[in-house]
Amino acid sequence: MDLLVIIVILFTGGAVLLFPFLRKFLQKRSNVVTVAQVRDLGAMPFAKEIRGRDGGYSACFKGRSVWVFGDTVLDSNLDSGNNWRTSTCCWTTAIDLQKGEITCKEILDSQGLPSEFIPFTLDEEEYNRINNRQSLPEEHRSRWALWPGPIVIDPDSGQAYIFYFKVYAKPGPFNFEHVGASLAIWINPDEAVQRPVLAAETAEPTLLFPKGDVSIGNGALIVGEWLYAYGTLPSKTFACPCIVGRVKLTKALNRKKWRFYAGKKGWVEDWKEAIVIMDAAPILSIHWNPYFKKYLAVYSNPISNTISVRSANRPEGPWSKQNVMVVGMSSPNHNVWNYCGLAHPEFSLENGRIEYWTYYRDLGAFRGEVRLVEVRYQRKGSLENGDSALSRVKK
């Protein structure tokens, strides 16, 4: 219904017919999610050898809460002479988040340092060995990186699927490019992750979505038999327009089976026909919240220290307007902002009324922390546990 039709209806006495339509339209776009209280629980207690790590997607995997991270800077040098991992993982079973108590255990290498989580191929390892040596001038160095994304658990087999991005990186801020995205398989938390060969005759045999294909895997969840994955499109602004694809979980490693949401056209084969379902961030979490009976999208706002949430009745939307829920602690370096805002619904309490989120805070000199916050929701119009005003994170 366009604006002209609305005006005609109003001026011809059809308001009674129109108002239900307007109510329904506004309900689709309004956000029912409001916050009663936000409480800072401090920095995640990682191993002392870790200077900083970003990311922090998590999932409950065979009795453990497993967390995956991207670039991880260490205080000690590795055998290679570098002090940098491109992906690491920790896990915990000892948690009392309401008291801010959490004990993390790292997956370690033979040196007792956090190991590379997403394994490199032999060719990638050799390239990094030759081209990322400390003896090389910085302007001549380059490396492959494998940055993990969301983890989803197959409810039937119990195995985990981990989205990851393959990245070609050089020294310097934002000096990298995505080469493609894919899925890794994790059978057991005590075993190594596997990167299956999916396109043996190509230059990138492990990539499900090679360069030039859709960039997807920034957020993900399983609903019934379907795996939904969210990706971001290139933008000339700080906005991150998101699209969504889906596939039956049993066919997740078959690129030809993926379909993409195109609005009125439904789910289509060509990702270029997909519509933007919301603006969010390159790192986001999507999950079902039983308290609101809605899907929630949680993400850090670009060039801001805030974290927002959107809600929807279906994974593809329509998604509500965003509500800013958390104002994080600012960095000592006023030229950078927090990022990696993520929800961890496996820790939720009271049927989803209390959730736990994290974000990355830069401390300078390649140091940083992942801060944990408790978010207590309330429904609109409710007076339970405080008001609905934006809460600044406080200890």
CORJOQUI-V431748 format. One line per field, one symbol per residue. psi: psi as a letter, one per 20 degrees, with the letter a starting at -180 (. if undefined). burial: b if it has 16 or more other C-alpha atoms within 10 Angstrom, else e. Layout:
# CORJOQUI-V431748
psi = ???
burial = ???
This chain:
# CORJOQUI-V431748
psi = prhgggggggijjkhhhghhggggghhhhqoioqphqpppjaqpmrqhiohqqrckqrqooljqoppqqcpopqhqqrhiirkpqiprqrrqiopnhhjkpppppqoqaiijqprpgoqqrhggggghggikqhiqqhiiqrqqqooqbqpqpohghiqqpoqqpppoqrqqpkmrqphaqapqpogpijrqqpnqpimhjrhmiiphnrphaqoqjhqqrpocjppppqrqqqqiaiqnpqrprrqphijhjohiiqqqpkchiborhohiiqqpirpdrioqqprpohgilqppppqppqlqkqprqrqqhqhiapqrqqpphporpqqhojjrrqakpqqmiijqrlkjhprprrqpppjqlkqrqoqpqpoorqqpiqjplaajqppppq.
burial = eeeeeeeeeeeeeebeeeeeeeeeeeebbbbbbbbbbbbbbbbbebeeebbbbbbbbbbbbeeebbbbbbbbbbeeebeeeeebbbbbbbbbeeeebeebeeebbbbeeeeebbbbbbbbeeeeeeebeebbbeeeeeeebbbbbbbbbbbbbeeeeebbbbbbbbbbbbeeeeebebbbbbbbbbbebeeebbbbebeeeeebebbbbbeeebbbbbbbbbeeeebbbbbbeeeeeebbbbbbbbbbbeebbeeeebbbbbbeeebbeebeebbbbbbbbbbbbbbbbebbebbbbbbbbbeebbbbbbbbbebbbebbbbbbbbbbbbbeeeebbbbbbbbbbebbeeebbbbbbbbbbbbeeebbbbbbbbbbbbbeeeeeeebbebbbbee
